[in-house]
Amino acid sequence: MSRQPKHLAVAGATGAVGVEILKCLEQRDFPVSELTLLASARSAGKTVSFRGKEVVIKELTPDSFAGVDIALFSAGGGISKAFAPHAVAAGAVVVDNSSAFRMDESVPLVVPEINPEDAQTHPGIIANPNCTTIVTLMALNPLHRAFGGVRSVIASSYQAVSGSGAQGIVELEGQVNAIAKGEPLPERKVYSRQIAFNVIPQVDVFLENGYTKEEMKMHHEGRKILHAPDLKASVTCVRVPVYRSHSVAVTAVFNEKPTVEAARAAIAAAPGVHVIDDPAADIPLYPTPLDSTDGDDCLVGRLREDLVLENALTFWVVGDQVRKGAALNAVQIAELL
Ligand SMILES: NC(=O)c1ccc[n+]([C@@H]2O[C@H](COP(=O)([O-])OP(=O)(O)OC[C@H]3O[C@@H](n4cnc5c(N)ncnc54)[C@H](OP(=O)(O)O)[C@@H]3O)[C@@H](O)[C@H]2O)c1
């Protein structure tokens, strides 16, 4: 990476992902010459600490990007669509965490451990993939390469409430506290059902085919990232009362017959992903969402040959979706630039 310091802007700097982006920039010693922090008018004037200095948050406007080299967007798709073109026009490269541009043919969709070369050609915008897709592909990509290509995926996700932004955590916490005190539940603002002590088999809106928009992301984005145009994915996304880190139970069918031993070796050799898998241990070993929380790496366990489908493996993968699923991945893309 060029260590030439950059003028960075973070749009959505007060959100779950924005706060984590600042943490990643600090921890990775990203060379920053100037930092512009942007959010809504509600946050303008507040300060945030970065490398020991207080930085004042400004309201995001079309004129926010003068002199900016790289603009990291994490304020939702509508904001990205409205303001990313202004950032590009001002000469910045946008790394966008929303779904606004992911399926735009000219916009690369990048996981730096998987397809870093795709970031080399871009129209001023590079998209960060969906968080559940990133966590799944971090485990799937080494297997895709080891076993002649992945043909299909059947997966169920267990998605943390922080995936809904800072307000998802507030809603879970409020409900847990009310239940513990025997009080009525506070008014729901994020989820259609109670999330405390419950699971909700809906993440995002339903589409005509009966899948949700979130579920179809793995199908469409997986094809684009892996350069596997025939890949099919059937996914069920479920919101669970976990603060942070998404988990995914995956069955993947490959062109060549996989073995568990070769799968473990392939994952062990890949960057950013580790195997934690010993069912024979006194306390059987496998990763849980708490194990990946605040960590950079995705963790894989429960690897086994699938009993139903031929040439298939079934496994479990967890990853911190605010971090590797969003903030860290975006900062890694900025490092590629
Ligand atoms: N959370 C995750 O795990 C995750 C993972 C992958 C991708 N993403 C994507 O990342 C983006 C941000 O998600 P998040 O979870 O960080 O959401 P969040 O916690 O709700 O934060 C939203 C951010 O956007 C800002 N914002 C809202 N309206 C705005 C406006 N009109 N003008 C300027 N800024 C505005 C908010 O500023 P104020 O504080 O001033 O309102 C806040 O900084 C979304 O596109 C999401 O899909 C999230």
The ligand as an ORCA input file, in Angstrom:
! r2SCAN-3c Opt
* xyz 0 1
  N     -24.651     -2.688     10.870
  C     -24.121     -3.628     10.101
  O     -23.788     -4.725     10.564
  C     -23.887     -3.380      8.635
  C     -23.172     -4.336      7.931
  C     -22.941     -4.140      6.570
  C     -23.416     -3.011      5.961
  N     -24.128     -2.100      6.676
  C     -24.607     -0.921      5.957
  O     -23.921      0.220      6.442
  C     -24.789      1.353      6.407
  C     -24.854      1.966      7.791
  O     -25.348      1.006      8.702
  P     -25.258      1.193     10.289
  O     -25.584     -0.127     10.827
  O     -24.001      1.853     10.690
  O     -26.510      2.187     10.549
  P     -26.761      3.164     11.781
  O     -26.101      2.683     13.008
  O     -28.232      3.362     11.810
  O     -26.049      4.532     11.341
  C     -26.528      5.308     10.280
  C     -25.584      6.468     10.020
  O     -26.078      7.215      8.910
  C     -26.222      8.582      9.286
  N     -27.346      9.205      8.619
  C     -28.651      8.871      8.675
  N     -29.396      9.735      7.958
  C     -28.537     10.630      7.433
  C     -28.673     11.783      6.609
  N     -29.864     12.186      6.167
  N     -27.557     12.462      6.257
  C     -26.346     12.067      6.678
  N     -26.142     11.000      7.488
  C     -27.229     10.293      7.848
  C     -26.473      8.531     10.785
  O     -26.174      9.803     11.328
  P     -26.982     10.355     12.632
  O     -26.342      9.666     13.802
  O     -26.706     11.805     12.589
  O     -28.407      9.999     12.452
  C     -25.471      7.446     11.184
  O     -24.174      7.987     11.235
  C     -26.129      0.840      5.865
  O     -26.162      1.032      4.480
  C     -26.079     -0.632      6.185
  O     -26.880     -1.400      5.310
  C     -24.360     -2.251      7.995
*
